[in-house]
Amino acid sequence: MTSRWAEFEPLKSELLLHAASLHLQLGKVHSSTAPHSSAGQSGRVRMKEEKEDRNTLIAMETSPSCSYGSIGVSPANSPVPDRNVFSDGMTRVDFVLVWEEPRCSNEDNSAVDPAHMKWREEFLRRLEGVGLLQERREVLQMKKKVCFVLLSAPWDVLCFYAEEISLRVPLQVVSTPVVNWSQQILSTLSLPNPLLQDVPNPPPDFYTCQFRTNKLQRFLGSDNKETFFKTTQRHQVLYEILARTPYGSVRKGEVGIDRLVNEEVFTAAYPLHEGDFQLPAPPVAPQVLGLRQILFAYWARWSCWRRYQPLDHIREYFGEKIALYFAWIGVYTGWLLPSALVGTLVFLFGLWVMAVDVPAKEVCDSGNTFIMCPICNICSFWNYSSICHTYKVGLLFDNAGTVFLSVFMSLWAVTFLEYWKRTSSSLSHRWDCSDFQDIAERPRPEFTAMAPMTTRNPITGAEEPYFPDKQRFNRTLTGCMAILLMVSVVLMFLIAIILYRTILSIIIHRSNNSFFSVSAGRIASLSGSVLNLLLILLLSRVYTSLAHILTRWEMHRTQSKYEDMFILKVFVFQFVNFYSSPVYIAFFKGRFVGYPGNYNSLFGVRNEDCGAGGCLVELAQEMLVIMVGKQLINNVQEFISPKVKSWWQRRKMSPQGKKEEKKLSPWEADYQLLVCEGLFSEYLEMVLQFGFVTIFVAACPLAPLCALINNWLEIRLDAQKFVTEYRRPVVERAQNIGIWFPILQFITHTAVLSNAFLIAFTSSFVPRLYFRYTRDSSLNGYINFTLATSPHTFNQQHLNASCRYRGFRNDKGEFLPEYFHLLAIRLSFIIIFEHVVFFVGRLIDMMVPDIPEEVEMKIKREHYMAKEALAENQSLGKIKIPGEKIDVLTAELQRFSSPQRDAPAPDLRESPEDQNQSPATEREDI
């Protein structure tokens, strides 16, 4: 089943070169024959399209103004000429490689690593053999020399790799406008839309199919080689070549630019931004702005906080993966608006309840009626009326409105996910990614380099790198053990925080300071929450680094699978890390205290009880400290940290002898920007926030409002980072938000159960309802109903002084019948609550299709058009090419040009070290 991967490299390179030449030859023959035979059929197609949907079918003679690759203005109309070119002023710069060398004489090269120099020269030589154009530039600094290699892909290389990596190119313009749901509602009601803005140069939408060189003339804009491929597609081609080009022994995994950057052979590798983001000093027409300037003016500015995001422009500049993130956070933030409104109304309802609640008045007017038992072993008796204000504050979070809010948020979460599924399917089709993971995703370059063996792909028949599933399973089990170990560390810290709160409360009580003694429990609880937040942030950094190592070790084939497993590891840990303390307060704190004379203890310390105002007040405090505190820290860090790093980077890289007023070249300016850190931390922050908003919303009705305000800031901060402070990332395609969606579904289901248990066991909703229907509907006497009297044995130890405590026990410490009645009601409420919510959610899922009907029609239409276009081209080719010759060409192309094969670049060769090695069935294991 296996064979040596390196053994096939020279042979496959020769075959691919032959296949590429056949591609070009067939394309030339086809283009010469197409004008003689396509007029009638293209006319019939045009008439058919006008009758069906009045879309414009783009014929072979495409006008330059409709060019696919340039959605903006032409260079002639641009206020600033394109500077991303070679010294000839014509050749476009598609990618930049950078390395640094110390400034020294030619005789003294001891500071330069000879191995790095050898790898670098070999890598550049192989890139030149592939066909990439290169130009070198140098910038002298005080102590070092910065070397830039500008790379450009000529037309034939672009065509070969466009087919190799299954790039999609346009067949027809789609004239159907994209309308936002809120825009449609406001338009139906004839109301003005304050969210709408007129963003210039909107990218057109197309019906597309996979690129084929021999069918080039059938694609939109094929007559203009300079603009046929979009800038982002050129970047994809260049990165594919860079990621697959070896610089040494393939057997040792010496392949690709990523490893060269990790080994510090190159200090950076990046595509260039398209001009400056700053708007021209004399105002110009919006239509002549560059795409980066449009994103800055209509997206990244703070004044755009209430506007729709220009998602098509974001996708055009940064690619589908980044655009999907901003689409998701935009939809999520929009849906937070009704939940924030409902949460705020419930909070205001709580303010009204504070003023009219009968039990609250009983507490405040009780005087010396209720003498409470000590809350710790060294504490004294206290008066229940002393917690009047704290009890009223608890009503803000513990009232009948929270029940409605819990049901609302549970249904809100289900409906939000259903709506996002429909939005995601629409965007993935519009952005040509609906079948990306099923068809076009290729093995990761690192996996290709490090896999110990190869196997034949059962679909394409090509040799592909392979890692045994059994070894991966064993490694995954080891990773799971590491996760369990880290989770146990989190639980150990949680126990430490519990002990800290108890011990600190005792110390404050012993201080004999009347000011602090009164608030000992509150001080201990608040300081414990802050300390818990710091430990959470520290453990998060440690485990994220560990998860990176474990996921790389597991050797996952595709980038999507690699990211999904990494995200899953980190989320499991972060779920326990962030939610363990709120879960403890909500469901466990105060449940195992015991009763006077028979208190339970942990490590010799009495178990802590809920504070005077109840556990919901402490839970709300814990949520606000962790959720809001983390968001504040992250926002301050995202606002200040990039600016400080950018300033230091520019200061460190300022060239020697260059006047400040002289404008830097684009590659120098982009080199001074920060490396894009990806979207993982952004998604994780939002998903954890989604958990706080849904899982514990019954304890904090203002959580959706805090999340809404944070997200308004988050979107602009992220937009500014990507447009102004980050180097341009290589475009990545994505079908959806990946494993984050199943995680959101898991959080939604957890939220339903959590809110049911919160209402049933933590809040006073069920006891109040029971008392209202069995005792007094006005709740008079409710406080006395909820308080038990201390046993005689405890009274004898305290000079026959009896006291009260919260619970449903008799004077012997045994449970009363009311306790079991309430337990049955609570369990029944949980079952009814979760069944109703899950049933309604399932009903919504069944009634609302995941893919909108209009999107299904577009998908069928696109498949039909692609089939017709390919069939027409096949017939044209057969008319003009002799039978035997076309059969040979077709066989060769089908054999070597499958978009799914995992082949190296056309001119790649084995390093001499590999060529001299003897054949073997497996490579050396990593």
Salt bridges, closest charged atoms under 4 A:
GLU14 OE2 - ARG909 NH2 2.85
GLU49 OE1 - ARG861 NH2 1.61
GLU52 OE1 - ARG861 NH1 3.39
ASP94 OD1 - ARG234 NE 2.77
GLU100 OE1 - LYS144 NZ 3.09
GLU101 OE2 - ARG120 NH2 3.72
GLU101 OE1 - LYS145 NZ 3.53
ASP113 OD2 - HIS116 NE2 3.74
GLU121 OE1 - ARG136 NH2 3.47
GLU122 OE2 - ARG125 NH2 2.64
GLU122 OE2 - ARG126 NE 2.75
GLU135 OE2 - ARG137 NH2 2.71
GLU138 OE2 - LYS145 NZ 3.76
GLU163 OE1 - HIS23 ND1 2.81
GLU164 OE2 - ARG244 NH1 3.63
GLU164 OE1 - ARG901 NH2 2.17
GLU240 OE2 - ARG244 NH1 3.03
GLU240 OE2 - ARG442 NE 3.19
GLU263 OE2 - ARG259 NE 3.72
GLU274 OE2 - ARG728 NH1 3.18
ASP312 OD1 - ARG430 NH2 2.91
GLU316 OE1 - LYS230 NZ 3.99
GLU320 OE2 - ARG315 NE 2.98
ASP357 OD1 - ARG768 NH1 2.81
GLU418 OE2 - LYS421 NZ 3.14
ASP432 OD2 - ARG315 NH2 3.87
GLU446 OE1 - ARG444 NH1 3.40
GLU463 OE2 - ARG456 NH2 3.61
GLU464 OE1 - ARG557 NH2 3.00
ASP469 OD1 - ARG472 NH1 3.11
GLU554 OE1 - HIS556 NE2 2.73
GLU554 OE2 - LYS569 NZ 2.77
GLU563 OE2 - LYS321 NZ 2.53
GLU608 OE2 - ARG501 NH2 3.17
GLU608 OE1 - LYS589 NZ 3.69
GLU618 OE1 - LYS589 NZ 2.22
GLU638 OE1 - LYS721 NZ 3.82
GLU668 OE2 - LYS658 NZ 3.13
GLU682 OE2 - LYS721 NZ 2.91
ASP718 OD1 - LYS721 NZ 3.54
GLU725 OE2 - LYS643 NZ 3.14
GLU732 OE1 - LYS321 NZ 3.38
ASP811 OD2 - HIS792 NE2 3.65
GLU818 OE2 - ARG775 NH2 2.86
GLU834 OE2 - HIS835 ND1 2.57
ASP845 OD1 - LYS421 NZ 3.57
ASP845 OD2 - ARG842 NH1 3.11
ASP850 OD1 - LYS421 NZ 3.29
GLU862 OE1 - HIS429 NE2 3.40
GLU872 OE1 - ARG218 NH2 3.64
ASP902 OD1 - ARG442 NH2 3.38
GLU913 OE2 - LYS252 NZ 3.34
GLU924 OE1 - ARG251 NH1 2.90
